[in-house]
């Protein structure tokens, strides 16, 4: 059975500063750039709040972690246990396994390994790793990414964490490139399908190519200026999930204006009949 989840991206105006990881090419190191946001709810409070609102799971973006110290990770793990809600996926929003700059590529690989340690400490079942920024037609880049993902997957498995990727960023921006990547990784690497990351007119066919491998679906609608979803298009996306028989987490994504919980409720009403 599919079940209802929510990404912390859908609540990014509630959880305090966003801590973006960037590459400083001049210094050859990673830097953290903070972006101020309202701090209405702490990450430690979120599992209980989400459970109270009827969600069964959460996906947490890496830039929402205020700390990665062991004590904080243990507290976050316990917050999920106490709330009775699953920490499904840590969404690592940075990293290029296909970077032409070898220094950066190695640094990014090591940073991803570190976030696997963080995911394990916080009790996440999975970590989403970006496959790469190379062009989707670059077969050598696909092989390079697959080899790195397999190495990371082996490392993560030793800590009880599964590596997954997503139709996100350039390398996996088409259904064909996603399936070629998965041909190299087999069942060692999972997939996330995001409704917003393929383009018409082929997007629905492309969903069908990767949904059988997906551990979750990012249910992202098109929103107007008032934050109202395009229901017809959203239903078309959801029908592809039903047609594929994809029994996985349906993760609500809202980034429109106004109250974020209210925005989530508008798409939740559309999604629930598909669970």
N, C-alpha and C positions, 0 to 999 in steps of 0.2 A: 504494500500500500504506500502511496505517496503521502507525504506529511508536510506540515507547514513550518517554514523557517523564515528568518529575516536576517538580512545583512546589516552590519553596523553602518555601512555607507548610507542606508536608508534613514539613519538617525544622526547624521554627521553634524547637524546643527544643535545637537543636544549633549554631545559627549566630550566637549572641551577641545583643546588644540589638536590639530592634525599635524603629525610629525612625519613629513615626507623625507624619504631617503633620496639623495641625488649624488651623482658622480662628479667630483671635481677633477677634471682632466688635467688641469695645471699642476695640482698637488698629487694626483694619482691616488686619491683616497675618497671614501664616502663621507658625505656631510648630511646633517639633519637640518632641515628647514621647517620651522614651526609656522603654522597658519592658525591664527586665533579663530576660535569658534565659541559660541555660548556653552557654558558648562552647567547643564541642568541636571544631568544624571551621570554618575560615575560608571565606569566599565564594571566594577565590582557589584554595583546595584542592578545592572542591566539584566542578568539572568533571571532574577526574581521578578522583575518588571515584565519581561517578555513572557515568562511562564504564566503570570497572572492574566496576561492578555490573550492566552490561549496558543502561544507558539510552542512547538515541540523541540526546536533547535535554533542555534544561532551560527552565523558565519561572522568572524571578527577580522576586520582589516588590520594589517600590521601597524598602520599609522595611528590607531586608536589605543595602543598600549602606552600608558603613561610611565611604565617601568617594565624592565625585563629581568629584574633581580629575582633570585630564586624564591624569596619569601613572598614577593608579590604574585609570582606565577602559582605558587601553592595556594594562596588566598583565592586567586581567580578559579583555579580548579575546584576548590571547595565551594565557591559560590555557585558553580554549575551543579555540583552534586546536591547541595542543599535545596536548590530551586527545582531539582528533578528535571532538568532540561539538558539537551545534548550540545556540547561544543563540537559541532560537526567539522568545521573547516577554518583554519587560519588562512586568510587571504593575503599572501605576500604580494604587494603591489609594485614591487621593484625587482629588477634583475634582467640581464640580457645574456643568455647562454650562447648567443651567436655573435657577440661583439667582435669586431675585427681587431680592436685593441686588446692584445693578449693580457696586458696588465689588468685592464678592467674586467675582462672575461674571467680571469682567475679570482680577482677580488669579489666579483659578483657571485661566483660559485661558492666561495668560502662564506660569504654573507648568507647565502641561502642555507648552507649547512648549519650556520649558527641559528637561523630562524627555525630550522627543524628541531634543534635542541629546545628552543623556546616553546614550540608547539607541543613537544612531549611534556615539558614541565608544566604547561597550563592545562594539559589533558585533552588537547585537540585530537580528533580522530584522523584528520587529514590536513595537509598543507597544499595550497594552490600555488604553483610555481609557474611563472610566465615562461613560455617556451622560447621566445626570442623575438628580436626586432628585425631580423633579416626578411627579405622578400619571400612571400609564400611559394614562389616558383624556384627558389634556390635549394636544389636537392642536397647539396653538400651541407648547407646550413641545417636542413632537416635532419640529416644523419648526425651532425655534430650535436644538435640539441637533444636528439633521442639518446645518444650515448651519455650525455651529461645527466639527463633525467633518470636514466637507468642506474647510474652510479649514485645519484641522490636518493633514488627509491630504495636501493639496497641499504644505504646508510640509515634512512628513516625507518625501514622495516625493523631494524634492530632496536628501535625505540618505541615500537608500537604505533607508528604514524605512517599513513599512506601518502604518497606523492600523487597529486593530480595536477592537470593543467587545464587550460580553458581556451575557447575560441576568442582569444583576447590578444591584442597587439598584432603586429604585422605577420609574423611567421604563421600563425594559426588563424588568419583572417578569412580563409576559405574552407569549405567543407573538404575539398580535395586535399589541401595541405594538412588539415587535421588528421584525416584518415591515413595519409602517408606517414605521418609521425607515429601514429598508433600502430601501424604495421611494423615499425621498428621496435616499439616498446612492449607490444603484446599486452597482457593483462597486468603488467607490473606498474603501469601508470594509468590513472583514471582520467576522466574528462568532466568538465563543467560546461554546460550549454547556456550561453547568455543570449536572450532574445534580441538584445540591441546590437550585437556584434557581427551579424551577417547583413547583407544588403539585398534589397529587391533587385531583380524579380526572382532570383534563385534562392532566397533565404529559407523558404519553407522546405525545399528539397534538401538544402544543406543541413537543416536541423535533423532531418531524417537520417542523414549520414552519421551523425555523431551522438544522437540521443541514446542509442543502444549501449554506448560506453560511459554514459554520464552518471555521476554520483549525485549531482544536483542540477537544478535548472534555475537560472537567474531570471525570474519572471518580471521583466522590465517592459513597461508599456510606453507608448508615445504620449506625452502630456501636452496640453495646451497651456496658455499663459496663466490660467486659473488653477492649474494642477489637475485638470480632469483628464482621465485616460481615454485614448481612442479605443473604445470597447470592441469595435468590429475587428480591428487589426490584432488586438490582444487575444480575442477569441481564436483567431486564425493560428496564432502562435501556440496557444494552449491545445488546440486540436492536434497539432503535430506531436505533442507529448502523449496525448491519449492514443493516437494512431501507432506510435512506437511502443506502446505498452511500457513506458518508462516509469517504474516504481521507485521514486527517489525523492529527495527533499525538493520542494518547490519554495524557492527563496524569494521573498517579496523585495522588490527594488523600487524605492520611491526617492526621487531627488528633485521634485518640483517645489513650488512655492507653498507658503503657509505652514500650518502645523503638520509635522512629519507623521505623527501617529494617525491623524485624520486622513492624510494622503494614503497611508498604508491600508487603512480600513476600506477606502474606495476600491482598491484593487483586490483586497482580500475577498470582498463579496463576489467578485468575478471568478477568482481562483478556486474558492472552496468547493464548488460543484465538481471540479476536476480531481479532487483528492481521493 
